[in-house]
Amino acid sequence: MPIHLKKVETLAKLYLEGDPAEISDATLAELCDWLWEEFQNTPLNLEFSGYERYDNAAEMFADIKQSHLWVSAENYDTTMGLNPIYGFIFQGLHDNDHYQTQSDFSLEGEIATYNATAKRAPSLAIQKIIYSESVLRPAAYIFLGHAPISKIVFP
């Protein structure tokens, strides 16, 4: 098995076989505060869509160059019991970090995007949530060929 596929499988299994993380109310509040602050500082016009999807990073980058970004409803994670607006904001920030790092939707691109986002995170706990959402979950998606059951894991 090529090294790349082995890495996808290893990370996917961490997600798929991991137990859902216990996240404190204080960490959730910190996450929400941080996401809101990040949202206030983004130059993009984020727009909700139930049907618009980007087939590749180049399509998304073209919109971002025009200060616009479609955020797909299918990407909202409500497993933490947060208001869905925070999933919307997280997805928009994540996609903007794809643009800032010029990274595609491959596992390598997701890792580059995670690294950019994690540098701004206010704590290790938030970095771990971002890692689960930005690296482990996409690895599981690539491995399975479809979206996995959503959860946050701390391997």
C-alpha positions, 0 to 999 in steps of 0.5 A, spaced: 500 500 500 502 506 498 504 511 504 499 516 502 494 511 502 496 508 509 496 515 512 489 516 510 487 509 512 491 510 519 487 517 520 481 515 518 481 509 523 483 514 528 476 517 527 472 511 525 474 507 531 475 513 536 470 514 542 466 521 541 470 526 545 467 529 552 468 537 551 466 541 557 461 547 557 467 552 558 471 549 551 465 550 547 464 557 550 471 558 548 470 555 541 464 559 540 467 566 542 473 564 538 469 563 531 465 569 532 471 573 533 474 570 527 468 571 523 468 578 525 475 579 522 474 575 515 473 579 509 469 574 505 461 574 504 459 568 506 453 565 503 449 559 506 447 554 500 443 548 501 445 546 494 451 550 491 457 545 492 465 546 490 467 541 485 474 543 487 479 548 490 480 552 484 472 553 483 472 555 490 478 560 490 475 563 484 469 565 488 474 567 494 478 572 489 471 575 488 470 576 496 464 571 496 464 564 498 458 559 498 458 555 505 454 548 504 449 546 509 451 539 508 458 541 512 455 543 518 457 539 524 451 539 530 454 534 534 457 538 539 450 541 540 452 548 538 447 553 534 448 551 527 451 558 525 458 556 528 458 550 524 457 555 518 462 560 520 467 554 522 466 551 514 467 558 512 473 560 515 476 553 514 475 554 506 478 561 507 484 557 510 484 553 504 485 559 499 490 562 504 494 556 504 493 555 496 491 547 498 486 543 495 481 538 498 486 532 498 489 529 505 495 534 504 491 540 503 487 538 509 493 538 513 496 544 511 489 548 512 489 545 519 496 548 520 494 555 518 487 555 522 491 551 529 496 557 529 490 562 531 486 557 535 486 560 543 488 553 546 490 546 545 483 544 546 480 548 540 486 545 536 484 538 538 477 540 535 479 543 529 484 537 528 478 532 528 474 536 524 479 538 519 484 532 518 481 526 521 474 527 519 476 528 511 481 522 512 475 518 514 471 521 508 476 519 503 477 512 506 470 511 506 468 515 499 462 518 503 461 522 509 462 518 516 458 519 522 459 526 525 463 526 531 469 529 535 474 525 537 481 526 541 485 520 539 
